[in-house]
Structure formats: structure tokens, C-alpha cells
């Protein structure tokens, strides 16, 4: 906090009160600066200064298509601080329920379609190597280190073969669009219009990635049949000339890539970074993986391995 107060001395926000707004899975922290009826968000990236330039770049991309990203009010990349527009403290997770989720998710899907108008050519590419690198986190951090499972040669081969198949399937989908990478209920602010945060890791990748993040949310789950109908709403809005069955297969395979990765990431956050807040989200993440694996005979062996997992 002293470092923040020191930084604010050189700004016009020195007399604002400071309160914790949130932190995320990285080393960034967020504070709310308040003075009478004025409120701003201070992003403290002093421990992760390298994330500031991507954040600024992607903010400008989002604003260029009129997506509601927080405007940057003040920046000091040298010290690692930004002062941002305050989009409020309510996110989608606070407000989503069985009565409103269909209408709210349709607004979010429309937002994905807007974000995909961004020219993503200068963003990092979600290529085969990166897709596989992410999925391999599951084997290392979730199975080996978290569950302390000693995989035999056959199990390792099954996992590697499955990862290879998933990556190739995902790359057969339309590519080359803006991918937020964490477009879910905690990163969408419940304001008008809906606000978007935590997008600095955006990449150039699959047309269905953000749809999966949104509809197969790791923090809240709705009836799978309703979720499939919402996924098909995206297909209709994008006027994709494929069958519903094929599109839902895209949706499942992209979900497998994302959720296999996340099993590894949540375990790594606990083991390496001493953050246990995501352990409670492992059961739903694993549930999504098993649901999708069960649909496709080519994943019977991987299903056998992961269905035997007993979470601590």
C-alpha cells in the first residue's frame, strides 16, 4: 500500500481513499480510488510490468469496435500502474440465475461477435504448439504434482495421443479471430453496456474459444441442453454454413482443450503460487472434461484414466 501512496503523490489522485477492489490469478492487484462521487480503478502491475503494454494494446483494440473496456485515465508503465474507468463491482456471476441467464448470455454472445470484428493479425497466434503446451499442464501439475499420480507408459501415450487429436481438431475450426481467452462470468461486469475486463492475454485463434469460456463457465453451470441452444444462437448469428451437429462438436473439442488446460492451471496456482481459491472449481472443470470425453469413442481411454480421479 505504501508503494501505491508513493505513486499517487505525483498524480491528482493523492487525496483519494484507497480500498481493495480485487486480485486475479496473476501478480496484478486492483484498488478502488474514491473521492466524493468520483471513483476509479487503480491497476497495480508493479510486480508484473510486462503485462501493461499488452493490456493497453488490447484495451485500444476493444475500444476501437465500441466494446465496453475500461478507458485508461492515467498510465505510468515505468512504475507499473494504470488508473482506469471504474465499471462497478458487480460481475455477471453476482447476477446470473436460472431466470435471466438465457437473455444475459445472448447479450454476451453478441459481444463476442463484436469483439471478433477486431483485426487480430498482430496478436499472438493460438497455434498447435501453444494449444498442446497448455493441455500438457494437466499431466504435469494436475495428475503428477497435485494428485501425485505416477502415470505408466500406456497412460502417458493415451494422454499425448488425445492432446494431439484435440489440438488438430481445434485448428480445423475457423481461425484468425480475436480471442479474449477468459470471457466468463467473473470477467464481464454487470453494467450498461456490459463491461469487459482481464483481457490482456488476448490471442488470435478459434472462432468458438470465447463462446466456450462463456457458456461452459467454470464458476456456474446451467442445463447442458439450454447451453447447446445458446451455442447454436452464436452459430446462427455468425451465419455459419455447417450442421448443428458439427458446430456442437467444435464447441465440445474447444471445451476439452480449455478445461484440460485449466485442470493444470488451477493445480499450479495452488502448488506453485500458494493460491488455493481455485481448488473448489476443480470438480466442475473435471465434470466438463468427462462429459465431453464420454460423447466421443476416440477418447474412451482418456475417459477411463480421468474418470478414476478422486479429488482430495
Buried (B, 14 or more C-beta within 10 A) or exposed (E): EEEBEEBBEEBEBEEBEBEEBBBBBBBBBBBBBBEEEEBBBBBBBBEBBEBBEBBBBBBEBBBEBEBBBBEBBEBBBEBBBBBBBBBEBEBBBEEBEEEEBBEBBBEBBBBBBBBBEBEBEEBBBBBEEBBBEBBBBBBEBBBBBBBEBEBEEEBEEBBBBBBBBBBEBBBEBEBBBBBBBBBBBBBBBBBEEBBBBBBBBBBBBBBBBBBBBBBBBBBBEBEEEBBBEBBBBBBEEBEBEEEBEEBBBBBBBBBBBBBBBBBBBBBBBBBEEEBEEBBEBBEBBBEBBBBBBEEBEEBEBBBEBBEEBEEE
